Amino acid sequence: MNHLHKLFPVRYTVMVLCMLLLLVGIVALAMQGSAWWWLAVLAGAALSLLGLRDRRQTRHAILRNYPVIGHMRFFLEFIRPEMRQYFIESDTEALPFSRAQRSLVYQRAKGDPDNRPFGTLIDVGARGYEWINHSMTPTRLDGHDFRVWIGGSPDAPSLSASPCTQPYHASVFNISAMSFGALSANAILALNKGAQIGGFAHDTGEGSISQHHRVHGGDLIWEVASGYFGCRNDDGSFSEERYIANATQPQVKMIELKLSQGAKPGHGGVLPGAKVTPEIAAARGIPVGIDCISPARHSAFSTPEEMMHFIARLRTLSGGKPTGFKFCLGHPWEWFAIVKAMLKTGITPDFIVVDGAEGGTGAAPVEFTDHVGVPLQEGLLLVHNTLIGVNLRDRIMLGAAGKVITAFDITRMMALGADWCNAGRGFMMALGCIQAQTCHTGNCPTGVTTQDGVRQQALVVPDKATRVAQFHKSTLHALQELVQAAGLKHPSELNAHHIVRRISDTEVRLLSNLLLQVRPGALLDDLEHQHDVFRTYWPLASAESFQPLAQPHVKPSAPADHQDMVPQAAGGR
């Protein structure tokens, strides 16, 4: 082989064969004139020219050394995700969602049977495997339309300063924040129509309320982010007048101030001017064709105390609708500073949505996707227990978002302290998303995350809206069955003692025995006996600043794991 290679580089074989095809085709065409030989000549000529171009170009070394056939490498690389997904990946590999998870969403969205024969595919002996304990006396519930009041209730008004006067009776499972612009017009139309059919809420995402959100009248949670899209002045500052125009619309049920998101916490963004279409510009209140900047921080407030007053202002201007904020947990002292601002001002948000770092439908730098932000479990536990520790938990409802797909995911999050859950990618899959992971390219194969009008046509709104509603309904039906099996009457009764985790081959423990509990009021009167995260960072937090009062210091003897920063702590509701 080496001797042959010295005489003629074997890697050029395909290009030479293409040239021979061209030569044979020309000779045969001169002799016979058949249409087939015309095809041979055209194919040979095209491939020969491609080979010569490959040899002369300077961008790709592979093509210079392997003309013509080198393109196979790029083609195989292009279809690698699909090949892996369909032929290599096992049913339980999660990248980021497993085949079993995706199939479950598709089945429930279509109304197909979702039962599985022959036992579980999960290794129940693996460390970290979890299950819910069932009861010998299961309950029987009349329905699965589980709801919670946000912003107080008709019988128990909110105790916050400038309180909510229009509480919202929300489903325990809603559509997470995804903007028009990130999603196509047809995707927004289908999601909102599905929410209207199923009676649950649709979060607008930071891109504000577009014309497509308004068509079907489904309940909206309006997300107000640092760009103040939909409520901004020309200089990017907050516009009270424009805010009132949107917030007082009957379709808007809640106002969500976005501090950060799980996909890229602490990171702003830029929508290039070329992508700022007239529709996107109208929704966001920005000029057409000009770069759209999403700052990394808010300009309407700069301290925790100012933030609480801004939340109160948003609530008042909306006519008293439930107003809260969404964030992905970062520095513990910043979260504690917000809590101290609540205590100082008497102003409490009606809700907080904890976004886990594992969540996020938006594209983000890999370093942010993989290594920035606290995962949902740890973030939710710290928020839940801090509020218990300052006697504010009963006044603030908690939402949770981060890879929530199944009824067990909802069960687990509610057992750890959430009052309801949001899902983004689950509802995207209900629309037909195949996890191609080309969302940021504009080339979505199913029309979910593209602004290409032709590609969007693949997503038929009436059909996909029905699937969105059916996925919600089927998931809550499965939740009903889990709640019944546990002997409960509502998911709000779930607690950490209902979930069991395998620790090793020979040991399992209730989560309530693994996770610390914070006693009501403990942060106010017994700080010295609390977890290190409270004893270390609570004294550093101030309602007047997001900055710590002193340089954070962790004892050298403390364990070098994430429990230094975020306690595994969950108590009762």
Beta strands, then each sheet from edge to edge (+ up, - down):
strand 1: 130-132
strand 2: 147-150
strand 3: 168-171
strand 4: 173-175
strand 5: 202-203
strand 6: 220-224
strand 7: 252-258
strand 8: 269-271
strand 9: 292-294
strand 10: 323-327
strand 11: 351-355
strand 12: 397-401
strand 13: 420-423
strand 14: 499-504
strand 15: 507-510
sheet 1: 1+ 14- 15+
sheet 2: 2+ 3-
sheet 3: 4+ 13+ 12+ 11+ 10+ 7+ 6+ 5+
sheet 4: 8+ 9-
end
